[in-house]
Amino acid sequence: MNTAISQQGLVRFLALIPAYNEARRIIPVIHGALEHLPVLVVDDGSSDNTAAAAESEGALVLRQDPNQGKGVALRAGFKSALHGGYQGVLTLDADGQHDPSEIPAFLEKYVSTQADLVIGARDFSQIPPLRRLANSLGRITFSWAVGQDIPDNQSGYRLISRRLLQELLDSQEGGFEFEVEMIKVCIKRGYRLEWVPIRTIYADESSHISPLNHVRNFLRVVLQTRRDMRA
């Protein structure tokens, strides 16, 4: 690890990578993350050799079988990080959409602000048109729900503090909606939310999301968030 902050012992975070059938793309992600932080991969019921690839690269691996969704995988990683005494986790996706060389920016933001949630905000103009429309509509809708501007509610590149990890363990959200709920919990508890700009990377990755179910669940979470914020 070559991150000065980590070497100085100022922060002790764990890089957490949830993964589902990402054996082909996960190795460079782990390799880059290990330059800054220890890495835990949660293999969410993959049918390929994701777990073996992760272990061969030097990551610790948790396996959950069958596939249970990103939210469940993240919470399994949260529990492991809490048990290990970490100050928090830094989550990034296994498919290469997040550049591990940007990890220091998250750590530096944490050190300077003590934020409980630091989210990597993408440049939506660099996102493919259909996804740009979906993300923009989601951002506007969720900003309305929480009553403040949320630049990017779907980004999975995040630093999460220990106390916020503890608050999230009882969530019932199993899929990608868990990351939206995470923002609500942070704001509702009065915790600090910060942002760092990140590279916007799209290549040949395919989504594991069912569009119709995702829209339905996202709207459900948005309406619940609106009710909770007004309570």
FIBA-91842 format. One record per residue (C-alpha): residue in one letter; x, y negated, z; residue number from 1. Coordinates in steps of 0.25 Angstrom, whole numbers, plus 5000, padded with zeros to 4 digits. Example, Ala and Ser with C-alpha at 12.3 -4.5 7.8 and 13.67 -1.06 7.14 Angstrom:
// residues 2
+---------+------+------+------+-----+
! residuo !    X !    Y !    Z ! num !
+---------+------+------+------+-----+
!       a ! 5049 ! 5018 ! 5031 !   1 !
!       s ! 5055 ! 5004 ! 5029 !   2 !
+---------+------+------+------+-----+
This chain:
// residues 231
+---------+------+------+------+-----+
! residuo !    X !    Y !    Z ! num !
+---------+------+------+------+-----+
!       m ! 5000 ! 5000 ! 5000 !   1 !
!       n ! 5006 ! 4986 ! 4996 !   2 !
!       t ! 4995 ! 4977 ! 5001 !   3 !
!       a ! 5002 ! 4967 ! 5011 !   4 !
!       i ! 4990 ! 4966 ! 5019 !   5 !
!       s ! 4989 ! 4981 ! 5021 !   6 !
!       q ! 5004 ! 4982 ! 5024 !   7 !
!       q ! 5003 ! 4972 ! 5035 !   8 !
!       g ! 4992 ! 4979 ! 5042 !   9 !
!       l ! 4982 ! 4967 ! 5041 !  10 !
!       v ! 4971 ! 4976 ! 5035 !  11 !
!       r ! 4969 ! 4991 ! 5035 !  12 !
!       f ! 4959 ! 4994 ! 5024 !  13 !
!       l ! 4955 ! 5007 ! 5017 !  14 !
!       a ! 4953 ! 5007 ! 5002 !  15 !
!       l ! 4940 ! 5015 ! 5000 !  16 !
!       i ! 4936 ! 5021 ! 4986 !  17 !
!       p ! 4923 ! 5028 ! 4984 !  18 !
!       a ! 4924 ! 5037 ! 4972 !  19 !
!       y ! 4915 ! 5045 ! 4963 !  20 !
!       n ! 4921 ! 5053 ! 4951 !  21 !
!       e ! 4933 ! 5043 ! 4950 !  22 !
!       a ! 4944 ! 5053 ! 4949 !  23 !
!       r ! 4948 ! 5046 ! 4935 !  24 !
!       r ! 4949 ! 5032 ! 4941 !  25 !
!       i ! 4951 ! 5032 ! 4956 !  26 !
!       i ! 4967 ! 5035 ! 4956 !  27 !
!       p ! 4971 ! 5021 ! 4951 !  28 !
!       v ! 4961 ! 5015 ! 4961 !  29 !
!       i ! 4967 ! 5023 ! 4973 !  30 !
!       h ! 4981 ! 5020 ! 4968 !  31 !
!       g ! 4979 ! 5005 ! 4968 !  32 !
!       a ! 4971 ! 5005 ! 4981 !  33 !
!       l ! 4982 ! 5013 ! 4989 !  34 !
!       e ! 4992 ! 5002 ! 4986 !  35 !
!       h ! 4984 ! 4993 ! 4996 !  36 !
!       l ! 4976 ! 5002 ! 5005 !  37 !
!       p ! 4973 ! 5017 ! 5009 !  38 !
!       v ! 4963 ! 5023 ! 5000 !  39 !
!       l ! 4950 ! 5031 ! 5004 !  40 !
!       v ! 4942 ! 5037 ! 4992 !  41 !
!       v ! 4928 ! 5042 ! 4995 !  42 !
!       d ! 4925 ! 5053 ! 4984 !  43 !
!       d ! 4910 ! 5052 ! 4983 !  44 !
!       g ! 4907 ! 5066 ! 4978 !  45 !
!       s ! 4915 ! 5065 ! 4965 !  46 !
!       s ! 4915 ! 5077 ! 4955 !  47 !
!       d ! 4929 ! 5074 ! 4950 !  48 !
!       n ! 4942 ! 5074 ! 4957 !  49 !
!       t ! 4941 ! 5060 ! 4963 !  50 !
!       a ! 4945 ! 5064 ! 4977 !  51 !
!       a ! 4957 ! 5072 ! 4972 !  52 !
!       a ! 4962 ! 5060 ! 4963 !  53 !
!       a ! 4960 ! 5051 ! 4975 !  54 !
!       e ! 4968 ! 5060 ! 4984 !  55 !
!       s ! 4979 ! 5062 ! 4974 !  56 !
!       e ! 4981 ! 5047 ! 4974 !  57 !
!       g ! 4982 ! 5046 ! 4989 !  58 !
!       a ! 4968 ! 5042 ! 4993 !  59 !
!       l ! 4961 ! 5048 ! 5005 !  60 !
!       v ! 4948 ! 5054 ! 5000 !  61 !
!       l ! 4934 ! 5056 ! 5006 !  62 !
!       r ! 4924 ! 5065 ! 4999 !  63 !
!       q ! 4909 ! 5064 ! 4999 !  64 !
!       d ! 4901 ! 5075 ! 4992 !  65 !
!       p ! 4891 ! 5074 ! 4985 !  66 !
!       n ! 4892 ! 5060 ! 4979 !  67 !
!       q ! 4885 ! 5050 ! 4989 !  68 !
!       g ! 4887 ! 5036 ! 4983 !  69 !
!       k ! 4897 ! 5025 ! 4985 !  70 !
!       g ! 4891 ! 5019 ! 4997 !  71 !
!       v ! 4892 ! 5033 ! 5005 !  72 !
!       a ! 4906 ! 5034 ! 4999 !  73 !
!       l ! 4910 ! 5020 ! 5004 !  74 !
!       r ! 4904 ! 5023 ! 5018 !  75 !
!       a ! 4912 ! 5036 ! 5019 !  76 !
!       g ! 4924 ! 5028 ! 5016 !  77 !
!       f ! 4920 ! 5017 ! 5027 !  78 !
!       k ! 4919 ! 5028 ! 5037 !  79 !
!       s ! 4933 ! 5033 ! 5034 !  80 !
!       a ! 4939 ! 5019 ! 5034 !  81 !
!       l ! 4932 ! 5016 ! 5048 !  82 !
!       h ! 4937 ! 5029 ! 5054 !  83 !
!       g ! 4951 ! 5026 ! 5049 !  84 !
!       g ! 4951 ! 5012 ! 5056 !  85 !
!       y ! 4952 ! 5004 ! 5043 !  86 !
!       q ! 4948 ! 4989 ! 5044 !  87 !
!       g ! 4939 ! 4992 ! 5031 !  88 !
!       v ! 4939 ! 4997 ! 5017 !  89 !
!       l ! 4942 ! 4992 ! 5003 !  90 !
!       t ! 4933 ! 4999 ! 4993 !  91 !
!       l ! 4935 ! 5000 ! 4979 !  92 !
!       d ! 4930 ! 5008 ! 4968 !  93 !
!       a ! 4936 ! 5021 ! 4962 !  94 !
!       d ! 4934 ! 5018 ! 4947 !  95 !
!       g ! 4944 ! 5007 ! 4945 !  96 !
!       q ! 4935 ! 4995 ! 4946 !  97 !
!       h ! 4943 ! 4989 ! 4957 !  98 !
!       d ! 4957 ! 4985 ! 4956 !  99 !
!       p ! 4965 ! 4990 ! 4969 ! 100 !
!       s ! 4975 ! 4980 ! 4967 ! 101 !
!       e ! 4965 ! 4970 ! 4972 ! 102 !
!       i ! 4964 ! 4976 ! 4986 ! 103 !
!       p ! 4973 ! 4966 ! 4992 ! 104 !
!       a ! 4963 ! 4955 ! 4989 ! 105 !
!       f ! 4953 ! 4962 ! 4998 ! 106 !
!       l ! 4962 ! 4964 ! 5009 ! 107 !
!       e ! 4967 ! 4949 ! 5009 ! 108 !
!       k ! 4953 ! 4944 ! 5008 ! 109 !
!       y ! 4950 ! 4953 ! 5021 ! 110 !
!       v ! 4962 ! 4948 ! 5028 ! 111 !
!       s ! 4959 ! 4933 ! 5025 ! 112 !
!       t ! 4944 ! 4934 ! 5028 ! 113 !
!       q ! 4941 ! 4946 ! 5036 ! 114 !
!       a ! 4929 ! 4949 ! 5027 ! 115 !
!       d ! 4921 ! 4962 ! 5030 ! 116 !
!       l ! 4918 ! 4963 ! 5015 ! 117 !
!       v ! 4927 ! 4959 ! 5003 ! 118 !
!       i ! 4921 ! 4962 ! 4990 ! 119 !
!       g ! 4928 ! 4962 ! 4977 ! 120 !
!       a ! 4920 ! 4953 ! 4967 ! 121 !
!       r ! 4921 ! 4956 ! 4952 ! 122 !
!       d ! 4920 ! 4946 ! 4941 ! 123 !
!       f ! 4907 ! 4950 ! 4935 ! 124 !
!       s ! 4911 ! 4944 ! 4921 ! 125 !
!       q ! 4920 ! 4955 ! 4920 ! 126 !
!       i ! 4910 ! 4966 ! 4922 ! 127 !
!       p ! 4903 ! 4973 ! 4910 ! 128 !
!       p ! 4890 ! 4966 ! 4907 ! 129 !
!       l ! 4880 ! 4976 ! 4912 ! 130 !
!       r ! 4887 ! 4978 ! 4925 ! 131 !
!       r ! 4889 ! 4963 ! 4926 ! 132 !
!       l ! 4874 ! 4960 ! 4925 ! 133 !
!       a ! 4871 ! 4971 ! 4936 ! 134 !
!       n ! 4882 ! 4966 ! 4945 ! 135 !
!       s ! 4878 ! 4951 ! 4943 ! 136 !
!       l ! 4863 ! 4954 ! 4946 ! 137 !
!       g ! 4867 ! 4962 ! 4958 ! 138 !
!       r ! 4876 ! 4951 ! 4963 ! 139 !
!       i ! 4865 ! 4941 ! 4962 ! 140 !
!       t ! 4854 ! 4950 ! 4968 ! 141 !
!       f ! 4863 ! 4954 ! 4980 ! 142 !
!       s ! 4868 ! 4940 ! 4982 ! 143 !
!       w ! 4853 ! 4936 ! 4984 ! 144 !
!       a ! 4851 ! 4947 ! 4993 ! 145 !
!       v ! 4862 ! 4943 ! 5003 ! 146 !
!       g ! 4860 ! 4928 ! 5001 ! 147 !
!       q ! 4874 ! 4925 ! 4996 ! 148 !
!       d ! 4883 ! 4927 ! 4984 ! 149 !
!       i ! 4888 ! 4941 ! 4982 ! 150 !
!       p ! 4898 ! 4940 ! 4970 ! 151 !
!       d ! 4899 ! 4955 ! 4969 ! 152 !
!       n ! 4890 ! 4965 ! 4976 ! 153 !
!       q ! 4894 ! 4978 ! 4968 ! 154 !
!       s ! 4909 ! 4977 ! 4969 ! 155 !
!       g ! 4915 ! 4989 ! 4976 ! 156 !
!       y ! 4928 ! 4983 ! 4979 ! 157 !
!       r ! 4927 ! 4979 ! 4994 ! 158 !
!       l ! 4934 ! 4977 ! 5007 ! 159 !
!       i ! 4925 ! 4981 ! 5019 ! 160 !
!       s ! 4929 ! 4978 ! 5033 ! 161 !
!       r ! 4928 ! 4989 ! 5044 ! 162 !
!       r ! 4916 ! 4982 ! 5051 ! 163 !
!       l ! 4908 ! 4982 ! 5038 ! 164 !
!       l ! 4911 ! 4996 ! 5035 ! 165 !
!       q ! 4905 ! 5000 ! 5049 ! 166 !
!       e ! 4893 ! 4992 ! 5045 ! 167 !
!       l ! 4891 ! 4999 ! 5032 ! 168 !
!       l ! 4892 ! 5014 ! 5037 ! 169 !
!       d ! 4877 ! 5015 ! 5040 ! 170 !
!       s ! 4873 ! 5010 ! 5025 ! 171 !
!       q ! 4864 ! 5020 ! 5018 ! 172 !
!       e ! 4868 ! 5015 ! 5004 ! 173 !
!       g ! 4874 ! 5026 ! 4997 ! 174 !
!       g ! 4878 ! 5020 ! 4983 ! 175 !
!       f ! 4883 ! 5007 ! 4978 ! 176 !
!       e ! 4873 ! 4999 ! 4985 ! 177 !
!       f ! 4881 ! 5001 ! 4998 ! 178 !
!       e ! 4891 ! 4991 ! 4993 ! 179 !
!       v ! 4880 ! 4980 ! 4991 ! 180 !
!       e ! 4874 ! 4984 ! 5005 ! 181 !
!       m ! 4889 ! 4982 ! 5011 ! 182 !
!       i ! 4888 ! 4967 ! 5007 ! 183 !
!       k ! 4875 ! 4965 ! 5013 ! 184 !
!       v ! 4880 ! 4971 ! 5026 ! 185 !
!       c ! 4892 ! 4962 ! 5026 ! 186 !
!       i ! 4884 ! 4950 ! 5025 ! 187 !
!       k ! 4873 ! 4954 ! 5034 ! 188 !
!       r ! 4883 ! 4957 ! 5045 ! 189 !
!       g ! 4889 ! 4943 ! 5043 ! 190 !
!       y ! 4902 ! 4949 ! 5039 ! 191 !
!       r ! 4912 ! 4942 ! 5029 ! 192 !
!       l ! 4911 ! 4945 ! 5014 ! 193 !
!       e ! 4922 ! 4941 ! 5005 ! 194 !
!       w ! 4925 ! 4943 ! 4990 ! 195 !
!       v ! 4938 ! 4945 ! 4982 ! 196 !
!       p ! 4938 ! 4944 ! 4966 ! 197 !
!       i ! 4942 ! 4957 ! 4960 ! 198 !
!       r ! 4945 ! 4962 ! 4946 ! 199 !
!       t ! 4933 ! 4967 ! 4938 ! 200 !
!       i ! 4937 ! 4980 ! 4932 ! 201 !
!       y ! 4928 ! 4989 ! 4923 ! 202 !
!       a ! 4933 ! 5000 ! 4914 ! 203 !
!       d ! 4926 ! 5013 ! 4911 ! 204 !
!       e ! 4920 ! 5016 ! 4925 ! 205 !
!       s ! 4906 ! 5022 ! 4925 ! 206 !
!       s ! 4896 ! 5018 ! 4936 ! 207 !
!       h ! 4891 ! 5029 ! 4946 ! 208 !
!       i ! 4879 ! 5020 ! 4948 ! 209 !
!       s ! 4865 ! 5024 ! 4943 ! 210 !
!       p ! 4860 ! 5010 ! 4938 ! 211 !
!       l ! 4846 ! 5011 ! 4942 ! 212 !
!       n ! 4848 ! 5017 ! 4956 ! 213 !
!       h ! 4859 ! 5006 ! 4958 ! 214 !
!       v ! 4850 ! 4995 ! 4954 ! 215 !
!       r ! 4838 ! 5000 ! 4963 ! 216 !
!       n ! 4848 ! 5002 ! 4975 ! 217 !
!       f ! 4854 ! 4989 ! 4973 ! 218 !
!       l ! 4841 ! 4982 ! 4973 ! 219 !
!       r ! 4837 ! 4989 ! 4985 ! 220 !
!       v ! 4849 ! 4985 ! 4993 ! 221 !
!       v ! 4848 ! 4970 ! 4988 ! 222 !
!       l ! 4834 ! 4970 ! 4993 ! 223 !
!       q ! 4838 ! 4976 ! 5006 ! 224 !
!       t ! 4849 ! 4966 ! 5007 ! 225 !
!       r ! 4840 ! 4955 ! 5005 ! 226 !
!       r ! 4831 ! 4959 ! 5016 ! 227 !
!       d ! 4842 ! 4962 ! 5026 ! 228 !
!       m ! 4849 ! 4949 ! 5023 ! 229 !
!       r ! 4836 ! 4941 ! 5026 ! 230 !
!       a ! 4833 ! 4949 ! 5039 ! 231 !
+---------+------+------+------+-----+
